[in-house]
Amino acid sequence: MTIECAFFGFLAADAEPRTSQAGKLWVRLRVGVGKDDVLQWVGVAVFGKAAETAAELKKGDRVYCEGTIKIDSWRGSDGADKHGLSVASFKIEKTHQIGRNRPKGDKPAPSRQVSAPSAYAPIGQPDSNLNDDIPF
């Protein structure tokens, strides 16, 4: 059984590009989800075309991630059983590229232009057959 997930988070460290035994690129990420007392660390392995994008991510980048999630269990060096979340990701995108996070050379989006007021004006009187007595 697989459980699909989607979440926003931030990187705890720079992306770690790796090469599989088959010679394909994959990237390991450590992503923080939530904040303060409800912060959860998620290990993310990014595969396929998304790995090319993920390889350029840096510590502190905010990301959107989609993939399949599972709970890992292991015994720590202190002998205690430990648990954590891991995701095999098929989509990852950098988000929040505004202000100082915007890549150098990017120009801010042009401001919206306001069009001139419309010259449209209704003709004639409103339909008198409409019943405006609404009972609520």
CYANA upper distance limits for C-alpha pairs under 8 A (distance plus 0.5 A):
  2 THR  CA     68 THR  CA      6.77
  2 THR  CA     69 ILE  CA      7.68
  2 THR  CA     70 LYS  CA      8.23
  3 ILE  CA     68 THR  CA      5.90
  3 ILE  CA     69 ILE  CA      6.17
  3 ILE  CA     70 LYS  CA      7.80
  4 GLU  CA     66 GLU  CA      7.91
  4 GLU  CA     67 GLY  CA      6.10
  4 GLU  CA     68 THR  CA      4.81
  4 GLU  CA     69 ILE  CA      6.64
  5 CYS  CA     66 GLU  CA      6.19
  5 CYS  CA     67 GLY  CA      6.06
  5 CYS  CA     68 THR  CA      6.32
  5 CYS  CA     69 ILE  CA      6.85
  6 ALA  CA     64 TYR  CA      7.81
  6 ALA  CA     65 CYS  CA      6.03
  6 ALA  CA     66 GLU  CA      4.85
  6 ALA  CA     67 GLY  CA      7.15
  7 PHE  CA     33 VAL  CA      8.04
  7 PHE  CA     64 TYR  CA      6.28
  7 PHE  CA     65 CYS  CA      5.98
  7 PHE  CA     66 GLU  CA      7.27
  8 PHE  CA     33 VAL  CA      7.12
  8 PHE  CA     62 ARG  CA      7.69
  8 PHE  CA     63 VAL  CA      6.13
  8 PHE  CA     64 TYR  CA      4.97
  8 PHE  CA     65 CYS  CA      6.85
  9 GLY  CA     31 VAL  CA      6.38
  9 GLY  CA     32 GLY  CA      5.81
  9 GLY  CA     33 VAL  CA      5.09
  9 GLY  CA     34 GLY  CA      7.58
  9 GLY  CA     62 ARG  CA      6.16
  9 GLY  CA     63 VAL  CA      6.00
  9 GLY  CA     64 TYR  CA      7.13
 10 PHE  CA     31 VAL  CA      5.89
 10 PHE  CA     32 GLY  CA      5.78
 10 PHE  CA     33 VAL  CA      7.38
 10 PHE  CA     59 LYS  CA      8.31
 10 PHE  CA     60 GLY  CA      6.13
 10 PHE  CA     61 ASP  CA      6.00
 10 PHE  CA     62 ARG  CA      4.78
 10 PHE  CA     63 VAL  CA      6.44
 11 LEU  CA     29 LEU  CA      7.53
 11 LEU  CA     30 ARG  CA      6.35
 11 LEU  CA     31 VAL  CA      5.16
 11 LEU  CA     32 GLY  CA      6.80
 11 LEU  CA     58 LYS  CA      7.49
 11 LEU  CA     59 LYS  CA      5.58
 11 LEU  CA     60 GLY  CA      5.47
 11 LEU  CA     61 ASP  CA      6.06
 11 LEU  CA     62 ARG  CA      7.06
 11 LEU  CA     63 VAL  CA      8.11
 12 ALA  CA     30 ARG  CA      6.14
 12 ALA  CA     31 VAL  CA      6.43
 12 ALA  CA     32 GLY  CA      7.14
 12 ALA  CA     59 LYS  CA      5.96
 12 ALA  CA     60 GLY  CA      6.73
 13 ALA  CA     29 LEU  CA      7.94
 13 ALA  CA     30 ARG  CA      7.15
 13 ALA  CA     58 LYS  CA      7.01
 13 ALA  CA     59 LYS  CA      4.69
 13 ALA  CA     60 GLY  CA      7.65
 14 ASP  CA     29 LEU  CA      8.02
 14 ASP  CA     57 LEU  CA      6.67
 14 ASP  CA     58 LYS  CA      4.69
 14 ASP  CA     59 LYS  CA      5.06
 15 ALA  CA     27 VAL  CA      7.01
 15 ALA  CA     28 ARG  CA      6.63
 15 ALA  CA     29 LEU  CA      5.88
 15 ALA  CA     54 ALA  CA      7.26
 15 ALA  CA     55 ALA  CA      6.10
 15 ALA  CA     56 GLU  CA      7.39
 15 ALA  CA     57 LEU  CA      6.05
 15 ALA  CA     58 LYS  CA      6.61
 15 ALA  CA     59 LYS  CA      8.11
 16 GLU  CA     27 VAL  CA      6.00
 16 GLU  CA     28 ARG  CA      5.58
 16 GLU  CA     29 LEU  CA      7.04
 16 GLU  CA     55 ALA  CA      7.38
 17 PRO  CA     25 LEU  CA      7.43
 17 PRO  CA     26 TRP  CA      6.49
 17 PRO  CA     27 VAL  CA      4.84
 17 PRO  CA     28 ARG  CA      6.90
 17 PRO  CA     55 ALA  CA      6.15
 18 ARG  CA     25 LEU  CA      6.35
 18 ARG  CA     26 TRP  CA      5.80
 18 ARG  CA     27 VAL  CA      6.16
 18 ARG  CA     28 ARG  CA      7.88
 19 THR  CA     23 GLY  CA      6.06
 19 THR  CA     24 LYS  CA      5.90
 19 THR  CA     25 LEU  CA      5.17
 19 THR  CA     26 TRP  CA      6.48
 20 SER  CA     24 LYS  CA      5.72
 20 SER  CA     25 LEU  CA      6.88
 20 SER  CA     26 TRP  CA      7.42
 25 LEU  CA     47 PHE  CA      7.57
 25 LEU  CA     48 GLY  CA      7.86
 25 LEU  CA     51 ALA  CA      7.07
 25 LEU  CA     52 GLU  CA      8.12
 26 TRP  CA     45 ALA  CA      7.39
 26 TRP  CA     46 VAL  CA      6.07
 26 TRP  CA     47 PHE  CA      5.37
 26 TRP  CA     48 GLY  CA      7.57
 26 TRP  CA     51 ALA  CA      5.85
 27 VAL  CA     45 ALA  CA      6.17
 27 VAL  CA     46 VAL  CA      5.56
 27 VAL  CA     47 PHE  CA      7.34
 27 VAL  CA     51 ALA  CA      6.14
 27 VAL  CA     54 ALA  CA      7.00
 27 VAL  CA     55 ALA  CA      6.60
 28 ARG  CA     43 GLY  CA      7.86
 28 ARG  CA     44 VAL  CA      6.32
 28 ARG  CA     45 ALA  CA      5.20
 28 ARG  CA     46 VAL  CA      6.95
 29 LEU  CA     43 GLY  CA      6.47
 29 LEU  CA     44 VAL  CA      5.48
 29 LEU  CA     45 ALA  CA      6.85
 29 LEU  CA     46 VAL  CA      8.32
 30 ARG  CA     41 TRP  CA      7.31
 30 ARG  CA     42 VAL  CA      6.40
 30 ARG  CA     43 GLY  CA      5.33
 30 ARG  CA     44 VAL  CA      6.64
 31 VAL  CA     41 TRP  CA      6.24
 31 VAL  CA     42 VAL  CA      5.70
 31 VAL  CA     43 GLY  CA      6.87
 31 VAL  CA     44 VAL  CA      7.53
 32 GLY  CA     39 LEU  CA      6.96
 32 GLY  CA     40 GLN  CA      6.26
 32 GLY  CA     41 TRP  CA      5.14
 32 GLY  CA     42 VAL  CA      6.80
 33 VAL  CA     39 LEU  CA      6.14
 33 VAL  CA     40 GLN  CA      5.75
 33 VAL  CA     41 TRP  CA      6.82
 33 VAL  CA     42 VAL  CA      7.86
 34 GLY  CA     38 VAL  CA      6.26
 34 GLY  CA     39 LEU  CA      5.03
 34 GLY  CA     40 GLN  CA      6.90
 35 LYS  CA     39 LEU  CA      5.00
 35 LYS  CA     40 GLN  CA      8.46
 41 TRP  CA     84 GLY  CA      8.15
 41 TRP  CA     85 LEU  CA      7.80
 42 VAL  CA     84 GLY  CA      7.61
 42 VAL  CA     85 LEU  CA      5.65
 42 VAL  CA     86 SER  CA      6.00
 42 VAL  CA     87 VAL  CA      7.64
 43 GLY  CA     85 LEU  CA      6.90
 43 GLY  CA     86 SER  CA      5.09
 43 GLY  CA     87 VAL  CA      6.75
 44 VAL  CA     86 SER  CA      6.20
 44 VAL  CA     87 VAL  CA      5.24
 44 VAL  CA     88 ALA  CA      6.51
 44 VAL  CA     89 SER  CA      7.05
 45 ALA  CA     86 SER  CA      8.29
 45 ALA  CA     87 VAL  CA      6.76
 45 ALA  CA     88 ALA  CA      5.53
 45 ALA  CA     89 SER  CA      6.42
 46 VAL  CA     50 ALA  CA      6.92
 46 VAL  CA     51 ALA  CA      5.67
 46 VAL  CA     54 ALA  CA      7.55
 46 VAL  CA     88 ALA  CA      6.61
 46 VAL  CA     89 SER  CA      5.22
 46 VAL  CA     90 PHE  CA      6.73
 46 VAL  CA     91 LYS  CA      8.10
 46 VAL  CA     92 ILE  CA      8.22
 47 PHE  CA     51 ALA  CA      5.56
 47 PHE  CA     88 ALA  CA      7.99
 47 PHE  CA     89 SER  CA      6.94
 47 PHE  CA     90 PHE  CA      6.52
 48 GLY  CA     52 GLU  CA      8.21
 48 GLY  CA     90 PHE  CA      7.40
 49 LYS  CA     53 THR  CA      7.86
 50 ALA  CA     54 ALA  CA      6.68
 50 ALA  CA     90 PHE  CA      6.69
 50 ALA  CA     91 LYS  CA      6.01
 50 ALA  CA     92 ILE  CA      6.57
 51 ALA  CA     55 ALA  CA      6.47
 52 GLU  CA     56 GLU  CA      7.85
 53 THR  CA     57 LEU  CA      7.91
 53 THR  CA     92 ILE  CA      7.94
 53 THR  CA     93 GLU  CA      7.92
 54 ALA  CA     92 ILE  CA      7.21
 54 ALA  CA     93 GLU  CA      8.17
 57 LEU  CA     61 ASP  CA      7.02
 57 LEU  CA     94 LYS  CA      8.14
 61 ASP  CA     94 LYS  CA      7.41
 61 ASP  CA     95 THR  CA      8.24
 62 ARG  CA     94 LYS  CA      6.43
 62 ARG  CA     95 THR  CA      5.98
 62 ARG  CA     96 HIS  CA      6.90
 63 VAL  CA     92 ILE  CA      7.20
 63 VAL  CA     93 GLU  CA      6.00
 63 VAL  CA     94 LYS  CA      4.95
 63 VAL  CA     95 THR  CA      5.74
 64 TYR  CA     92 ILE  CA      6.11
 64 TYR  CA     93 GLU  CA      5.72
 64 TYR  CA     94 LYS  CA      6.90
 64 TYR  CA     95 THR  CA      7.11
 65 CYS  CA     89 SER  CA      7.27
 65 CYS  CA     91 LYS  CA      6.31
 65 CYS  CA     92 ILE  CA      4.99
 65 CYS  CA     93 GLU  CA      7.14
 66 GLU  CA     89 SER  CA      6.16
 66 GLU  CA     90 PHE  CA      6.76
 66 GLU  CA     91 LYS  CA      5.67
 66 GLU  CA     92 ILE  CA      6.93
 67 GLY  CA     87 VAL  CA      6.55
 67 GLY  CA     88 ALA  CA      5.92
 67 GLY  CA     89 SER  CA      4.53
 67 GLY  CA     90 PHE  CA      5.96
 67 GLY  CA     91 LYS  CA      7.27
 68 THR  CA     87 VAL  CA      5.93
 68 THR  CA     88 ALA  CA      5.87
 68 THR  CA     89 SER  CA      7.01
 69 ILE  CA     85 LEU  CA      7.44
 69 ILE  CA     86 SER  CA      6.25
 69 ILE  CA     87 VAL  CA      4.91
 69 ILE  CA     88 ALA  CA      7.11
 70 LYS  CA     85 LEU  CA      6.40
 70 LYS  CA     86 SER  CA      6.09
 70 LYS  CA     87 VAL  CA      6.99
 71 ILE  CA     83 HIS  CA      7.21
 71 ILE  CA     84 GLY  CA      6.19
 71 ILE  CA     85 LEU  CA      5.22
 71 ILE  CA     86 SER  CA      6.85
 72 ASP  CA     83 HIS  CA      6.02
 72 ASP  CA     84 GLY  CA      5.75
 72 ASP  CA     85 LEU  CA      6.49
 72 ASP  CA     86 SER  CA      7.30
 73 SER  CA     81 ASP  CA      7.54
 73 SER  CA     82 LYS  CA      6.14
 73 SER  CA     83 HIS  CA      4.97
 73 SER  CA     84 GLY  CA      7.14
 74 TRP  CA     81 ASP  CA      6.31
 74 TRP  CA     82 LYS  CA      5.81
 74 TRP  CA     83 HIS  CA      6.99
 75 ARG  CA     79 GLY  CA      6.27
 75 ARG  CA     80 ALA  CA      6.08
 75 ARG  CA     81 ASP  CA      4.98
 75 ARG  CA     82 LYS  CA      6.30
 76 GLY  CA     80 ALA  CA      5.95
 76 GLY  CA     81 ASP  CA      6.72
 76 GLY  CA     82 LYS  CA      6.82
 96 HIS  CA    101 ASN  CA      7.63
 96 HIS  CA    102 ARG  CA      8.46
 97 GLN  CA    101 ASN  CA      5.45
 97 GLN  CA    102 ARG  CA      4.87
 97 GLN  CA    103 PRO  CA      7.66
 98 ILE  CA    102 ARG  CA      5.17
102 ARG  CA    106 ASP  CA      7.29
